[in-house]
Every structure is written in C-alpha cells, then in structure tokens.
C-alpha cells in the first residue's frame, strides 16, 4: 500500500478517535472502521486499538485477550463479531463511570484497560 494512502487512512482514524462531538464508543468504532483497509487491520482488534489509543490516549483503551478475560472475571462478558471494539469501549466506559461514582481515582479508559489486563493475567 502506498505510504500516502497509509498516512491518509491513519490521519482519518486519528480525527475520528479525537472527535469530541461523538460519544467515546462511537468515536472508537469510527476510528476502527477507518483503519480496516490497512494491512493487518481487517480482523482482530488488538493492533488497531493500540493505534487508536496512540491517537487519543485519555479517551480510548487497548483491547487484548487479557483485558477481555479481566472483563469476564468481573462479570462483563464481551461478545465476538462485528463491532466488538465499540462494545469493548462501552464496557470500559461503564467501568470508568461506576468506579468514579465510588470515589476511585481512575480517570481514563487507558487506566481501566490496564486494570483489566492485570486482572485477566
């Protein structure tokens, strides 16, 4: 794939991930969709989510098997299939909001995904 095309795609993904007018899960889904034409980004969410987090580190979260296992361990199952990254971000946001309501000092989605990663050990 030509470098210019890669740059155009990644720039569009960054723009969507940072789109403050969209709720975070919708922005995550939009960024994930834009990345899908890139080599290695068509299936799976781990690598694309890492790129999306680089674009919006305080807003987005990395998806991986350990974080998914962490979700299951706190009784928040995540289904496979199309739109999984958006559903993952919805669950991360749910955790972030509930923890904030309980007075936890966790403030970002990235902090939640790291906690899930360690929980899913």
RAMO-V104612 format. One record per residue. N is the residue number from 1. D_LAST is the distance of its C-alpha to the last C-alpha in Angstrom with 2 decimals. Layout:
# RAMO-V104612
((N	D_LAST) (N	D_LAST))
This chain:
# RAMO-V104612
((1	36.21) (2	38.44) (3	36.94) (4	38.88) (5	37.32) (6	33.77) (7	34.72) (8	36.26) (9	33.23) (10	30.78) (11	33.28) (12	33.50) (13	29.72) (14	29.66) (15	32.57) (16	30.98) (17	27.65) (18	29.79) (19	32.25) (20	32.46) (21	34.81) (22	32.17) (23	29.47) (24	26.09) (25	24.91) (26	28.23) (27	28.13) (28	24.69) (29	26.15) (30	29.27) (31	27.57) (32	25.43) (33	28.68) (34	30.56) (35	28.11) (36	28.35) (37	31.45) (38	29.80) (39	28.90) (40	25.29) (41	24.93) (42	26.53) (43	23.54) (44	19.86) (45	18.63) (46	16.08) (47	18.92) (48	21.35) (49	19.04) (50	18.54) (51	22.33) (52	22.83) (53	20.73) (54	22.93) (55	25.89) (56	24.96) (57	22.15) (58	22.89) (59	23.22) (60	20.72) (61	16.97) (62	14.97) (63	13.85) (64	11.27) (65	9.51) (66	6.03) (67	8.39) (68	10.36) (69	8.01) (70	7.64) (71	11.40) (72	11.99) (73	10.54) (74	13.10) (75	15.68) (76	16.12) (77	16.26) (78	16.95) (79	19.66) (80	20.24) (81	23.49) (82	25.51) (83	24.53) (84	20.81) (85	20.12) (86	22.68) (87	21.21) (88	17.76) (89	19.61) (90	21.56) (91	18.55) (92	17.24) (93	20.83) (94	21.06) (95	18.16) (96	19.76) (97	23.15) (98	22.26) (99	20.55) (100	23.60) (101	25.87) (102	24.29) (103	24.97) (104	21.52) (105	21.91) (106	19.41) (107	21.80) (108	20.35) (109	18.35) (110	16.49) (111	15.42) (112	14.17) (113	12.18) (114	10.56) (115	9.87) (116	8.47) (117	6.27) (118	4.94) (119	5.38) (120	3.83) (121	0.00))
